């Protein structure tokens, strides 16, 4: 008689409304070459970033251009609005959460001024990466194309 162990699966929904693209399409080698972790990316159509799952905020930089959160099974997720947006020094971003805050899937984490950032030449490609890949047994990426924030599944992570 064999023993069967059910692996934990974590489902992440789109953090922005827009288009789901492959991480390799992001025009930043650190993300495209998965140096920070594997995941997916988005081309946002609105200026709102929401939690892809329930968790606790682990980091919000002063510039509010990115957010890290930890899911209840220990999965560490980095959400990064655009490329080179740190150079805006927080202008155009407003964090709605701080480190230590518990969050629910779909809760607004930050808002950003798309028009302002695009006028400044920012590429708004928005990666979602798993930064502790050692916990990941398998990643199943959602289909590329239109997604709605807080609703559409974008990534299923099977944990070790």
C-alpha positions as CSV (number, residue, x, y, z in Angstrom):
1,X,0.0,0.0,0.0
2,X,1.5,3.3,-1.1
3,X,1.4,6.6,0.7
4,X,0.2,9.6,-1.2
5,X,1.1,13.1,-0.1
6,X,-1.0,15.9,-1.4
7,X,1.1,18.9,-2.4
8,X,-0.1,22.4,-1.4
9,X,-1.2,24.5,-4.4
10,X,-1.4,28.3,-4.1
11,X,-3.4,30.2,-6.7
12,X,-2.6,33.8,-7.5
13,X,-4.9,36.1,-9.3
14,X,-4.0,39.0,-11.5
15,X,-2.7,42.0,-9.5
16,X,-3.7,44.5,-12.2
17,X,-6.3,44.8,-14.9
18,X,-4.7,44.6,-18.3
19,X,-2.8,41.9,-20.3
20,X,-0.9,38.9,-18.9
21,X,2.4,38.4,-20.7
22,X,5.4,36.1,-20.2
23,X,8.1,37.2,-17.9
24,X,10.6,36.8,-20.7
25,X,8.8,39.6,-22.6
26,X,9.8,42.1,-19.9
27,X,12.5,44.5,-21.2
28,X,14.7,44.2,-18.1
29,X,17.2,41.4,-17.9
30,X,16.9,41.0,-14.2
31,X,13.2,40.0,-14.6
32,X,13.3,38.5,-18.1
33,X,16.2,36.1,-17.2
34,X,14.5,35.3,-13.9
35,X,17.3,36.5,-11.7
36,X,14.8,37.6,-9.1
37,X,12.6,34.6,-9.5
38,X,10.1,33.0,-11.9
39,X,6.6,34.3,-12.5
40,X,4.6,36.3,-15.0
41,X,4.1,39.9,-16.0
42,X,1.3,42.3,-16.9
43,X,0.7,45.4,-19.0
44,X,-1.6,47.4,-16.8
45,X,-4.6,49.3,-18.2
46,X,-5.5,50.9,-14.9
47,X,-3.5,52.5,-12.0
48,X,-4.3,50.1,-9.3
49,X,-2.3,47.1,-7.9
50,X,-4.2,44.6,-5.8
51,X,-3.1,41.6,-3.7
52,X,-2.8,38.4,-5.8
53,X,-3.6,36.3,-2.6
54,X,-4.2,36.6,1.1
55,X,-0.9,37.3,2.9
56,X,1.1,39.8,5.0
57,X,3.0,42.7,3.5
58,X,6.7,42.1,4.0
59,X,8.2,45.2,2.3
60,X,7.1,48.5,0.8
61,X,9.9,50.8,-0.3
62,X,9.7,54.5,0.3
63,X,9.2,55.0,-3.4
64,X,6.1,52.7,-3.3
65,X,6.9,51.4,-6.8
66,X,6.9,47.8,-5.6
67,X,5.5,45.6,-2.9
68,X,6.6,42.3,-1.4
69,X,4.1,40.0,0.4
70,X,4.3,36.6,2.1
71,X,1.5,34.1,1.5
72,X,0.4,31.9,4.5
73,X,2.4,28.9,3.3
74,X,5.6,31.1,3.2
75,X,5.5,31.8,-0.6
76,X,7.3,35.2,-1.1
77,X,5.8,37.3,-3.9
78,X,7.3,40.5,-5.4
79,X,5.1,42.9,-7.4
80,X,7.0,45.6,-9.3
81,X,5.2,48.4,-11.1
82,X,7.1,49.2,-14.3
83,X,10.7,49.4,-15.2
84,X,13.0,52.1,-14.0
85,X,10.1,53.5,-12.0
86,X,12.3,53.7,-8.9
87,X,13.8,56.8,-10.6
88,X,10.6,58.6,-10.1
89,X,11.4,58.6,-6.3
90,X,7.8,57.9,-5.4
91,X,6.2,60.5,-7.6
92,X,3.1,59.0,-9.2
93,X,2.8,56.2,-6.6
94,X,0.7,55.9,-3.4
95,X,1.0,52.9,-1.1
96,X,-2.2,51.9,0.6
97,X,-0.5,49.4,2.9
98,X,2.7,49.1,5.0
99,X,5.0,46.3,6.1
100,X,3.2,44.0,8.6
101,X,-0.3,44.7,7.3
102,X,-2.4,41.6,6.6
103,X,-4.1,41.7,3.2
104,X,-6.9,39.9,1.4
105,X,-6.9,38.8,-2.2
106,X,-8.1,41.7,-4.3
107,X,-7.3,44.4,-1.7
108,X,-5.8,47.5,-3.2
109,X,-2.1,47.6,-2.3
110,X,-1.0,50.7,-4.2
111,X,-2.2,53.1,-6.8
112,X,-0.1,54.7,-9.6
113,X,-0.6,57.5,-12.1
114,X,-0.2,55.6,-15.5
115,X,-0.3,58.8,-17.5
116,X,2.3,60.6,-15.5
117,X,4.6,57.6,-15.5
118,X,4.2,57.0,-19.3
119,X,4.8,60.7,-19.9
120,X,8.1,60.3,-18.0
121,X,9.1,57.4,-20.4
122,X,8.4,54.6,-17.9
123,X,7.7,51.1,-19.3
124,X,4.8,49.9,-17.2
125,X,5.4,46.2,-17.6
126,X,4.6,44.8,-14.1
127,X,6.3,41.6,-13.1
128,X,4.9,39.2,-10.4
129,X,7.7,36.9,-9.3
130,X,8.2,34.2,-6.7
131,X,11.4,35.2,-4.9
132,X,11.8,32.0,-2.9
133,X,11.8,29.5,-5.7
134,X,13.3,26.8,-3.4
135,X,9.8,26.4,-2.0
136,X,8.3,25.8,-5.5
137,X,7.8,22.3,-7.0
138,X,5.9,23.6,-10.1
139,X,4.6,26.8,-11.6
140,X,1.5,26.7,-13.9
141,X,1.2,30.0,-15.7
142,X,-2.2,31.3,-16.9
143,X,-2.9,32.0,-20.5
144,X,-1.6,35.2,-22.0
145,X,-4.2,37.9,-22.8
146,X,-6.7,40.0,-21.0
147,X,-7.1,39.7,-17.2
148,X,-9.1,41.5,-14.5
149,X,-7.4,42.4,-11.2
150,X,-8.4,40.4,-8.2
151,X,-10.4,37.9,-10.3
152,X,-8.5,36.1,-13.1
153,X,-6.1,33.3,-12.2
154,X,-2.6,34.0,-13.4
155,X,-0.4,31.6,-11.6
156,X,-0.8,28.3,-9.7
157,X,2.2,27.4,-7.6
158,X,2.7,23.9,-6.3
159,X,4.8,24.0,-3.1
160,X,7.5,21.4,-2.2
